[in-house]
């Protein structure tokens, strides 16, 4: 009788255990997206923007490609950067990004580095990517180090675009890349 009870409850117990582990993973991933979205808002305050970029009606945060932040960027809506309301936009190509202030590149490996570099020379847009290996595309790269979100900053790419970072932001970066990408 005891064995029948164990067999009868084993499978449902394993299903519940597996489901709770999946929920924990999803929760941790969502928390990571929320941290990155909060970082994006704070980072924008520590960038020295050319005066003409500050004259725009909105501070545009654009996402090129798939939404890797799972909707958490929408929490920036209603906030302001240099007294301009934040506007979140999804775009499909680089040509649509010229009005953006901050460009999140969802698939940096697909981005042609020379095309992006040439485009950045004419457009003062802060590029953001995920992963340390993508710092040649993003001025700011979000990297997970010891289960914490850290920043890698590419100073040369920012300078190439006419942007600069405040010392406060550079102090929290775990890696600063200097040297031509």
C-alpha positions in Angstrom: 0.0 0.0 0.0 2.8 2.4 0.8 4.4 1.8 -2.6 1.2 2.6 -4.4 0.9 6.0 -2.6 4.5 6.8 -3.5 4.0 6.0 -7.2 0.6 7.8 -7.3 2.1 11.1 -5.9 5.6 11.0 -7.4 4.7 12.3 -10.9 2.5 15.2 -9.7 5.1 16.2 -7.1 7.8 16.2 -9.8 5.6 18.3 -12.1 4.9 20.9 -9.3 8.7 21.0 -8.5 9.6 21.5 -12.1 7.0 24.2 -12.6 8.3 26.1 -9.6 11.9 25.9 -10.9 10.7 27.3 -14.2 8.9 30.1 -12.5 12.1 31.0 -10.6 14.1 31.1 -13.8 11.5 33.3 -15.5 11.4 35.6 -12.5 15.2 35.9 -12.5 15.2 36.7 -16.2 12.4 39.3 -15.8 14.4 40.9 -13.0 17.4 41.1 -15.2 15.4 42.9 -17.9 14.0 45.3 -15.3 17.5 46.0 -14.1 18.7 46.7 -17.6 15.7 49.0 -18.3 16.5 50.9 -15.1 20.1 51.2 -16.1 19.1 52.6 -19.6 17.2 55.4 -18.0 20.1 56.2 -15.6 22.8 55.9 -18.2 21.0 58.5 -20.4 21.5 61.0 -17.7 25.3 60.5 -17.6 25.9 61.1 -21.3 27.1 64.4 -22.6 24.8 65.0 -25.5 25.5 67.7 -28.2 23.2 70.7 -27.7 21.3 70.1 -31.0 20.3 66.6 -29.7 18.8 68.2 -26.6 16.5 70.4 -28.7 14.3 67.4 -29.8 10.7 67.2 -28.7 11.2 63.8 -27.2 14.0 61.7 -25.8 13.6 58.7 -28.1 14.6 55.2 -27.0 14.6 52.9 -30.0 14.8 49.2 -30.2 16.2 47.8 -33.4 14.8 44.3 -33.8 13.1 42.0 -31.3 12.1 43.3 -27.9 14.7 41.6 -25.6 13.4 43.6 -22.6 10.0 41.8 -22.6 8.1 45.1 -22.4 9.9 46.5 -19.4 11.1 49.5 -21.4 7.6 50.8 -21.3 8.2 51.7 -17.7 10.4 54.6 -19.0 7.4 56.2 -20.6 6.3 59.3 -18.7 9.8 59.9 -17.4 12.0 62.7 -18.7 15.6 63.1 -19.9 16.9 66.7 -20.1 13.3 67.8 -19.6 12.0 65.9 -22.6 9.5 63.1 -22.2 10.8 59.6 -23.0 9.3 57.9 -26.1 9.8 54.2 -26.8 9.9 53.1 -30.4 10.4 49.9 -32.2 12.3 50.2 -35.5 13.2 47.8 -38.2 16.4 49.4 -39.8 19.2 51.8 -39.0 17.8 54.5 -41.3 14.8 54.8 -39.0 17.1 55.5 -36.0 18.4 58.9 -36.9 15.9 60.6 -34.6 16.8 58.2 -31.7 18.9 59.2 -28.8 19.4 55.7 -27.4 19.4 52.7 -29.8 19.1 49.2 -28.4 20.5 46.8 -31.0 18.8 43.4 -30.4 20.9 41.4 -32.8 24.3 43.0 -32.8 26.0 40.0 -34.6 23.9 40.8 -37.7 25.0 44.4 -37.7 27.7 45.3 -40.2 30.3 47.1 -38.1 31.5 49.4 -40.9 28.0 50.5 -41.8 27.2 51.2 -38.2 30.5 53.1 -37.6 29.9 55.3 -40.7 26.3 55.9 -39.6 27.4 56.8 -36.1 29.8 59.4 -37.5 26.8 61.3 -38.8 24.4 60.5 -36.0 24.9 61.2 -32.3 23.0 58.1 -31.0 24.0 56.0 -28.0 24.1 52.3 -28.9 23.4 49.6 -26.4 23.8 45.9 -26.7 23.9 42.7 -24.6 27.1 40.7 -24.2 30.8 41.5 -23.9 31.6 40.2 -27.3 29.4 42.9 -28.8 31.2 45.9 -27.4 32.5 46.8 -30.9 28.8 47.6 -31.8 27.5 49.0 -28.6 28.9 52.0 -26.7 27.3 50.4 -23.7 27.2 46.6 -23.3 25.2 44.8 -20.6 27.2 41.9 -19.3 26.2 39.3 -16.6 29.2 38.8 -14.3 28.7 36.7 -11.2 24.9 36.9 -11.8 25.0 40.7 -11.7 24.3 43.1 -14.5 27.5 45.0 -15.3 28.4 47.6 -17.9 31.2 47.5 -20.5 31.8 50.8 -22.1 33.4 51.5 -25.5 34.8 55.0 -25.3 36.1 55.2 -28.8 32.8 54.3 -30.4 31.1 57.0 -28.3 33.7 59.6 -29.2 33.3 58.6 -32.9 29.7 59.5 -32.6 30.3 62.8 -30.8 29.2 61.5 -27.4 31.0 61.4 -24.0 30.3 59.8 -20.7 30.4 61.4 -17.2 33.0 60.1 -14.8 30.3 58.8 -12.5 29.2 56.3 -15.2 32.8 55.3 -16.1 33.4 54.5 -12.4 30.6 51.9 -12.3 31.7 50.2 -15.5 33.5 46.9 -15.0 35.3 47.3 -18.3 36.2 50.3 -20.4 37.4 49.7 -23.9 39.9 52.1 -25.4 41.3 51.5 -28.8 39.8 51.4 -32.2 37.0 48.8 -32.6 
